[in-house]
Amino acid sequence: MVLLSLSPVPWSSPALAARARLAATLSSSGGAWHPRVVQERETAVAGGPDIGVEGPLTVHARFDHPTTAGDLLVAAVIDGVQTSGMTQPEMLLPHWTPGRDVIGGNTADGGTGGYATGGLQSAIYLYPDNPGGLLSLAVADVPRGTASDVTVVLAELSGVPMKVSVDVTGGSTSGPTVGTDSTKSTVSTDEWTTGRPDLVLAAFTNGGDAPNGERFTYTGGWHLIGQNTAAGNIDEPVLFDYRLQQRPGVAGETMRYAGGSPIDNCAVIVALD
């Protein structure tokens, strides 16, 4: 008699498979993630082609419709000063939570200046569980003596669990001199994400050298929140997108642009769980 050794065969019912899919979208806050952009609006404040708006000035931005209570609000705030070395605008956004704020790009005096007054600034802010009914807010103060283009992307996302918070963040910039200018910008979190999943947001800007507007491309699996292609070199360009990262790990995104020459760039990334 021959004895056969049979290996156990994994079995999964449709119900078990459904529970597995649900578990893959649960956050540490205990809710399910089904993010969807329900409204988005860009506000651009600029003085003219290659000329920033002069301070003192408070930049305001608004939604198209009053926000719905409990939804997640996110903002990408981007600015580029007319001359590296000018003081960057000060972020305001009362009651919002800062995610990450990075100053970079080419610096003054041929790259010898410090990043305290770099040429570009990228920031992401969030407002979890917003109280509803919000329409407008003060975003940034352009100080006296500074001329800057400021672009703001406000968005409302439904399908996000309650009580989300910042997990990990990251920032990147090209180098201080034109020798590091590029048509590509990559940003990654400084540490591994911890959520299963994390909602990852990325915001990019650059020096804006595309007279007919920039043409952005971004990584597969990412979803566009908003963009400003800065036609005519008037506005400060921005790409703002998101994705769900299902497993812990370093989160990263790459933006490429066409339509202009290599230029300095600056980006931030924020992961929420």
C-alpha positions in Angstrom: 0.0 0.0 0.0 1.3 3.4 -1.0 0.7 6.3 1.4 0.2 9.6 -0.2 1.2 12.8 1.6 -1.3 15.6 0.8 -0.4 19.2 1.3 -3.2 21.4 2.7 -4.9 23.5 0.1 -5.7 27.1 1.0 -9.4 27.8 0.8 -11.1 31.2 0.8 -14.8 31.9 0.6 -16.2 35.1 -1.0 -17.0 36.4 2.4 -13.4 35.9 3.7 -12.1 37.6 0.6 -14.4 40.5 1.1 -13.2 40.8 4.8 -9.6 40.8 3.6 -10.2 43.6 1.1 -11.9 45.6 3.9 -9.0 45.0 6.3 -6.7 46.3 3.6 -8.4 49.7 3.7 -8.7 50.1 7.4 -6.7 52.9 9.1 -5.3 53.0 12.6 -8.2 55.4 13.4 -10.5 52.4 12.9 -12.4 53.5 9.8 -12.4 52.5 6.2 -10.7 54.6 3.5 -12.6 55.5 0.4 -11.1 59.0 -0.4 -12.8 61.0 -3.1 -12.3 64.7 -4.0 -15.7 66.3 -3.8 -14.5 69.8 -4.5 -11.3 71.6 -5.4 -10.4 75.1 -6.2 -7.1 76.9 -7.1 -6.4 80.5 -6.1 -3.4 82.2 -7.8 -2.1 85.6 -6.7 0.5 87.0 -9.1 1.7 90.4 -10.2 2.3 89.7 -13.9 4.8 87.8 -16.1 7.9 87.1 -14.0 6.8 89.8 -11.5 5.4 88.8 -8.1 2.8 90.6 -6.2 4.3 93.0 -3.7 3.7 92.9 0.1 2.4 93.7 2.5 -0.5 91.5 1.4 -2.6 88.8 3.0 -3.6 86.0 0.6 -7.0 84.5 0.9 -8.4 81.4 -0.7 -11.9 79.9 -0.8 -13.9 76.8 -1.7 -16.7 76.9 -4.3 -19.2 75.5 -1.8 -19.5 75.3 2.0 -17.6 72.3 3.3 -19.4 69.2 4.7 -18.9 68.5 8.4 -16.5 65.6 9.0 -14.8 65.7 5.6 -11.0 66.1 5.4 -9.8 69.4 4.0 -6.3 69.6 2.5 -4.3 72.5 1.1 -1.2 72.9 -1.0 0.3 76.4 -0.6 3.0 77.2 -3.1 5.0 80.4 -3.6 8.1 81.6 -5.4 9.7 84.9 -4.6 10.8 87.2 -7.5 14.4 87.3 -6.3 16.1 84.6 -4.2 16.9 86.2 -0.9 13.6 87.9 -0.4 11.7 86.7 2.7 9.2 84.0 2.0 5.5 84.5 2.8 4.4 83.4 6.3 1.8 80.6 6.4 -1.4 81.4 8.3 -4.3 78.9 7.8 -5.9 79.3 11.3 -7.2 76.0 12.8 -5.5 73.9 10.2 -2.7 71.4 11.0 0.7 71.9 9.3 1.9 68.8 7.5 5.2 69.8 6.0 6.7 73.1 4.8 9.9 73.2 2.8 11.8 76.2 1.4 14.2 75.5 -1.4 15.2 76.1 -5.0 18.0 78.3 -6.2 19.3 80.7 -3.5 20.7 84.2 -3.6 24.1 85.3 -4.7 24.7 82.4 -7.1 23.9 79.7 -4.5 25.8 81.1 -1.6 22.7 82.4 0.2 20.9 80.3 2.8 17.6 78.5 2.5 16.0 80.7 5.1 15.2 82.9 2.1 15.3 80.5 -0.7 13.4 81.1 -4.0 10.6 78.5 -3.6 8.3 77.2 -0.9 6.0 74.2 -0.8 3.6 73.4 2.1 0.8 71.0 2.8 -1.8 71.7 5.5 -4.9 69.7 6.6 -8.1 70.0 8.5 -9.4 66.6 9.6 -13.1 66.4 10.7 -13.8 70.0 9.7 -16.9 71.5 11.4 -18.6 72.2 8.1 -19.8 75.4 6.4 -16.3 76.7 5.7 -15.9 78.8 2.6 -12.8 81.0 2.8 -9.6 81.5 4.9 -6.5 83.6 5.2 -3.6 81.5 3.8 -0.4 83.5 3.9 1.1 87.0 4.5 3.5 88.4 1.9 5.8 90.7 3.9 6.9 94.2 3.0 9.9 94.1 0.7 8.9 90.7 -0.9 7.4 90.2 -4.3 6.0 86.7 -4.7 3.7 84.5 -6.7 1.4 82.5 -4.5 -0.8 79.6 -5.6 -3.2 77.8 -3.3 -5.1 74.5 -4.0 -7.9 73.8 -1.6 -9.7 70.5 -1.7 -12.3 68.6 0.3 -12.1 64.8 0.5 -15.0 62.5 1.6 -14.6 58.9 2.5 -11.8 59.5 5.0 -12.0 58.1 8.6 -12.4 60.4 11.6 -9.4 61.6 13.7 -6.7 61.1 11.1 -3.4 62.7 11.8 0.1 63.1 10.3 2.1 59.9 10.3 5.3 60.8 8.5 6.4 63.5 6.1 9.3 64.4 3.7 10.6 67.2 1.6 13.0 67.8 -1.3 14.6 70.5 -3.3 17.0 70.9 -6.1 20.3 72.4 -5.3 21.1 76.1 -4.6 22.6 76.7 -8.1 21.3 76.4 -11.7 23.6 73.4 -12.2 21.1 71.2 -10.4 18.0 72.5 -12.3 15.9 69.7 -13.8 12.5 68.9 -15.4 12.0 66.1 -12.8 11.3 66.3 -9.1 11.1 63.4 -6.6 10.1 63.5 -3.0 9.9 60.7 -0.4 8.9 60.4 3.3 11.8 60.6 5.7 10.7 57.4 7.5 8.4 54.4 6.8 4.7 54.9 6.9 3.0 52.9 9.7 -0.7 52.8 8.6 -2.5 50.1 6.8 -3.2 52.2 4.7 -1.8 55.7 4.8 -3.3 58.5 2.7 -0.3 60.1 1.0 -0.4 63.7 -0.4 2.4 65.3 -2.5 2.8 68.9 -3.7 5.3 70.1 -6.2 6.4 73.4 -7.6 9.3 74.8 -9.7 10.7 78.0 -11.0 8.2 78.1 -13.8 9.9 78.4 -17.2 7.2 77.3 -19.6 5.6 80.3 -21.5 2.8 78.1 -22.9 2.2 76.3 -19.7 3.7 73.2 -18.1 2.6 69.7 -18.9 2.8 67.6 -15.8 3.0 63.8 -15.6 3.0 61.8 -12.4 3.3 58.2 -11.2 0.7 55.6 -11.9 -1.6 54.9 -9.0 -1.6 58.5 -7.9 -4.7 60.6 -8.4 -4.8 64.3 -9.3 -6.2 66.8 -6.7 -5.4 70.0 -8.6 -2.8 71.7 -10.8 -1.8 75.1 -12.1 0.3 74.9 -15.3 1.4 78.6 -15.0 0.9 79.6 -18.6 2.7 82.8 -19.5 5.0 82.5 -16.4 2.4 84.4 -14.4 1.2 82.0 -11.7 3.4 79.8 -9.5 3.0 76.3 -10.9 1.7 73.5 -8.7 0.9 69.8 -9.0 -1.0 68.3 -6.0 -1.9 64.6 -5.9 -2.6 61.7 -3.6 -2.6 57.9 -3.3 -3.5 55.2 -0.8 -0.4 53.3 0.4 -1.7 50.0 1.7 1.4 48.7 3.5 4.1 50.3 5.6 7.1 51.6 3.7 8.7 54.7 2.4 6.2 56.7 0.3 7.5 58.6 -2.7 6.2 60.4 -5.8 7.9 61.8 -8.9 6.7 64.6 -11.1 8.0 65.5 -14.5 7.1 68.5 -16.6 7.4 69.3 -20.2 7.1 72.6 -22.1 10.1 74.4 -20.7 13.8 74.2 -19.9 15.2 72.6 -16.7 14.5 74.8 -13.6 14.8 74.7 -9.8 12.1 72.8 -7.9 10.7 72.1 -4.4 8.3 69.4 -3.1 6.7 68.1 0.0 5.0 64.8 0.9 2.7 64.1 3.9 1.3 60.7 4.9 -1.8 60.5 7.1 -3.2 57.6 9.1 
